[in-house]
């Protein structure tokens, strides 16, 4: 009996995911990945100088490095010419953070989640992961399609946070938002034209769990995402032309949410 097309597509996607690897680069990103027992590590390429600096992490990671001539480093790893590797590159499997419900309900940190609606720039997502870790969020959630996947550039911008801050990519963002609401989360979307300020929205929430929803720069939140939010809020600006990029807006919102909860 022939398998249905959807079953074949699902199996194909699972095989592709199992075969997927990425290269992390830079001393900081490689060190944190080596120290992470949950990270599957495949190949470590270092210069002698980088190996000396990463000696403790190499011992913890349990992966023997390939020591290469710094002048020929680029010939050994598939990195772009603009990627500052500092003589360190590590091939790994993407991290598996498990189910959204497990992380959102019982994960470490505050009951605070960041949701990204088609934020595709890895530098922005890396910076958001870093802020989420600093302010104790339980997860950063993004759609599996039309979002930044794990990459070396994202890891480098995250400055180690990629190894510690749950980054979950879901099939359907609106469904994930609904699931969080069922778990007791209040969904607060940032929109520049909203009448309610961020502080007013957080005051309405009180001590309930919060999901901060941010859209891509330019288009902002998609219509369905906006409609799924419980509140739309804005960050008030002192000047007529004030604006923040999405990673800065995330940092401001996370700080405000954490401060409001602490005061509460």
C-alpha positions as CSV (number, residue, x, y, z in Angstrom):
1,X,0.0,0.0,0.0
2,X,1.4,3.4,-1.0
3,X,2.1,5.8,1.8
4,X,0.1,9.1,1.6
5,X,2.1,12.1,0.4
6,X,1.9,13.9,3.7
7,X,3.6,10.8,5.4
8,X,6.3,10.8,2.8
9,X,6.9,14.5,3.2
10,X,7.1,14.2,7.0
11,X,9.6,11.3,6.8
12,X,11.7,13.3,4.3
13,X,11.7,16.3,6.6
14,X,12.8,14.1,9.6
15,X,15.6,12.6,7.6
16,X,16.7,16.1,6.5
17,X,16.6,17.4,10.1
18,X,18.7,14.4,11.2
19,X,21.3,15.1,8.6
20,X,21.4,18.9,9.3
21,X,24.6,20.3,10.8
22,X,26.0,23.8,11.3
23,X,29.4,25.4,11.9
24,X,29.9,27.6,15.0
25,X,32.9,29.9,14.9
26,X,34.7,32.3,17.2
27,X,36.3,31.6,20.5
28,X,33.3,32.5,22.6
29,X,30.7,30.5,20.6
30,X,33.0,27.4,20.3
31,X,33.9,27.5,24.0
32,X,30.3,27.6,25.1
33,X,29.2,24.8,22.7
34,X,32.1,22.6,23.9
35,X,31.0,23.2,27.5
36,X,27.4,22.3,26.7
37,X,26.7,18.6,27.3
38,X,23.4,18.8,25.4
39,X,25.2,19.8,22.2
40,X,26.1,17.1,19.8
41,X,29.6,17.9,18.5
42,X,31.0,16.4,15.3
43,X,34.2,18.1,14.3
44,X,36.5,20.7,15.9
45,X,39.0,22.7,13.9
46,X,41.5,25.0,15.7
47,X,44.7,26.8,15.2
48,X,47.4,26.1,17.9
49,X,46.8,29.5,19.4
50,X,43.0,28.9,19.7
51,X,43.6,25.4,21.1
52,X,45.7,26.9,23.9
53,X,43.0,29.4,24.7
54,X,40.3,26.7,24.7
55,X,42.2,24.0,26.6
56,X,39.7,23.7,29.4
57,X,36.7,23.6,27.1
58,X,38.3,21.0,24.8
59,X,38.8,18.7,27.8
60,X,35.2,19.2,28.8
61,X,33.9,18.7,25.3
62,X,35.6,15.4,24.8
63,X,36.3,16.0,21.1
64,X,39.8,15.8,19.8
65,X,40.6,18.9,17.7
66,X,42.2,19.1,14.3
67,X,45.1,21.6,14.6
68,X,45.6,23.5,11.3
69,X,47.9,26.1,10.0
70,X,46.2,29.6,10.5
71,X,47.1,30.6,7.0
72,X,45.2,27.6,5.6
73,X,42.3,27.6,8.1
74,X,39.7,28.6,5.5
75,X,40.5,25.5,3.4
76,X,39.4,23.2,6.2
77,X,36.0,24.7,7.1
78,X,33.1,26.0,5.0
79,X,33.0,29.5,6.4
80,X,32.4,32.7,4.5
81,X,35.3,35.2,4.1
82,X,33.5,37.8,6.3
83,X,33.1,35.4,9.2
84,X,35.6,36.2,12.0
85,X,36.5,32.7,13.3
86,X,39.5,33.6,15.5
87,X,41.0,30.3,14.6
88,X,38.1,28.2,16.0
89,X,35.3,26.4,14.3
90,X,33.0,23.6,15.5
91,X,30.6,21.5,13.5
92,X,27.5,20.6,15.5
93,X,23.9,19.4,15.4
94,X,21.2,21.9,16.1
95,X,19.9,21.8,19.7
96,X,16.6,20.2,20.6
97,X,14.9,22.1,23.4
98,X,11.9,19.8,23.5
99,X,8.2,20.8,23.6
100,X,7.0,24.3,24.1
101,X,4.6,23.3,26.9
102,X,7.5,21.7,29.0
103,X,9.7,24.8,28.6
104,X,6.9,27.4,29.1
105,X,5.3,25.7,32.1
106,X,8.3,24.4,34.1
107,X,11.4,25.8,32.5
108,X,14.0,27.8,34.3
109,X,13.5,31.6,34.8
110,X,10.4,33.7,35.0
111,X,7.1,32.8,33.2
112,X,8.1,35.1,30.4
113,X,8.4,34.1,26.7
114,X,9.4,36.0,23.6
115,X,7.7,35.2,20.3
116,X,9.1,36.4,17.0
117,X,6.9,36.8,13.9
118,X,9.1,36.3,10.9
119,X,12.3,37.9,12.3
120,X,14.8,36.5,9.8
121,X,18.0,38.4,10.6
122,X,20.3,36.1,12.6
123,X,22.1,39.1,14.2
124,X,18.7,40.3,15.6
125,X,17.7,36.9,16.8
126,X,21.1,36.4,18.4
127,X,20.8,39.7,20.2
128,X,17.3,38.8,21.4
129,X,18.5,35.5,22.7
130,X,21.2,37.3,24.7
131,X,18.6,39.7,26.2
132,X,16.2,36.8,26.9
133,X,18.9,35.1,28.9
134,X,19.9,38.2,30.8
135,X,16.4,39.0,31.8
136,X,15.5,35.3,32.7
137,X,12.9,34.5,29.9
138,X,12.0,30.8,29.6
139,X,12.1,30.7,25.8
140,X,12.3,32.5,22.5
141,X,9.8,31.1,20.0
142,X,9.8,31.6,16.3
143,X,8.1,29.8,13.3
144,X,10.1,27.0,11.7
145,X,9.8,28.8,8.3
146,X,10.5,32.5,7.8
147,X,12.7,32.8,10.8
148,X,16.4,32.7,11.5
149,X,17.7,29.1,12.0
150,X,20.7,28.3,14.2
151,X,23.8,29.5,12.3
152,X,27.3,30.5,13.2
153,X,26.4,34.2,12.8
154,X,23.5,33.8,15.2
155,X,25.6,32.0,17.7
156,X,28.3,34.6,17.6
157,X,25.9,37.5,18.1
158,X,24.2,35.6,20.9
159,X,27.6,35.5,22.7
160,X,27.0,32.0,24.2
161,X,23.2,32.5,24.9
162,X,22.3,30.0,22.1
163,X,23.7,27.2,24.3
164,X,21.7,28.2,27.3
165,X,18.6,30.1,26.2
166,X,15.8,27.8,24.7
167,X,15.1,28.8,21.1
168,X,12.1,26.8,19.8
169,X,11.0,26.9,16.2
170,X,7.4,25.9,15.9
171,X,5.2,24.8,12.9
172,X,2.6,27.5,13.4
173,X,3.2,30.7,15.4
174,X,-0.5,31.5,15.9
175,X,-1.2,28.0,17.2
176,X,1.8,28.3,19.6
177,X,0.4,31.6,20.8
178,X,-3.0,29.9,21.5
179,X,-1.3,27.1,23.3
180,X,0.5,29.6,25.5
181,X,-2.8,31.4,26.3
182,X,-4.2,28.0,27.3
183,X,-1.3,27.7,29.7
184,X,-2.2,31.0,31.3
185,X,0.0,33.4,29.4
186,X,-1.1,36.8,28.3
187,X,0.0,37.8,24.8
188,X,1.4,41.3,24.4
189,X,2.2,42.4,20.9
190,X,4.4,45.4,20.2
191,X,3.0,47.7,17.5
192,X,4.1,51.3,17.0
193,X,0.5,52.6,16.4
194,X,-1.0,51.0,19.5
195,X,-2.8,53.3,21.9
196,X,-1.8,51.4,25.0
197,X,1.8,51.9,26.2
198,X,4.0,49.0,27.2
199,X,3.8,50.0,30.9
200,X,0.0,50.2,30.7
201,X,-0.2,46.7,29.1
202,X,2.1,45.2,31.7
203,X,0.0,46.8,34.5
204,X,-3.1,45.1,33.0
205,X,-1.3,41.7,33.1
206,X,-0.2,42.0,36.7
207,X,1.6,38.9,37.9
208,X,0.3,36.5,35.2
209,X,2.7,34.9,32.7
210,X,3.6,37.1,29.8
211,X,4.5,36.4,26.1
212,X,6.0,39.4,24.3
213,X,5.3,39.2,20.6
214,X,7.5,41.1,18.1
215,X,7.4,41.4,14.4
216,X,10.0,41.9,11.7
217,X,11.3,45.4,11.1
218,X,9.3,47.2,8.5
219,X,6.2,45.0,8.2
220,X,5.8,44.4,11.9
221,X,3.3,41.9,13.2
222,X,1.3,40.0,10.6
223,X,-2.5,40.5,10.7
224,X,-3.2,37.1,12.1
225,X,-0.5,37.5,14.7
226,X,-2.0,40.9,15.7
227,X,-5.4,39.4,16.0
228,X,-4.2,36.6,18.2
229,X,-2.6,39.0,20.8
230,X,-4.5,39.9,23.9
231,X,-3.1,43.5,24.0
232,X,-1.2,45.6,21.5
233,X,1.2,48.1,23.1
234,X,3.8,50.6,22.0
235,X,7.1,51.8,23.4
236,X,6.7,55.5,23.9
237,X,9.3,57.8,22.4
238,X,10.4,61.2,23.4
239,X,11.0,62.4,19.8
240,X,8.6,62.5,16.9
241,X,10.7,60.1,14.8
242,X,11.8,57.7,17.5
243,X,12.2,54.0,16.7
244,X,14.0,50.9,17.8
245,X,15.1,47.9,15.9
246,X,13.5,44.6,16.9
247,X,16.4,43.4,19.1
248,X,16.4,46.7,21.0
249,X,12.6,46.7,21.4
250,X,12.9,43.1,22.8
251,X,15.5,44.2,25.3
252,X,13.3,47.2,26.4
253,X,10.2,45.0,26.7
254,X,12.0,42.3,28.6
255,X,13.4,44.8,31.1
256,X,10.0,46.4,31.6
257,X,8.3,43.0,32.1
258,X,11.0,41.8,34.6
259,X,10.8,45.1,36.5
260,X,7.0,45.1,36.6
261,X,7.1,41.5,38.0
262,X,9.8,42.3,40.6
263,X,7.8,45.3,41.8
264,X,4.6,43.3,41.9
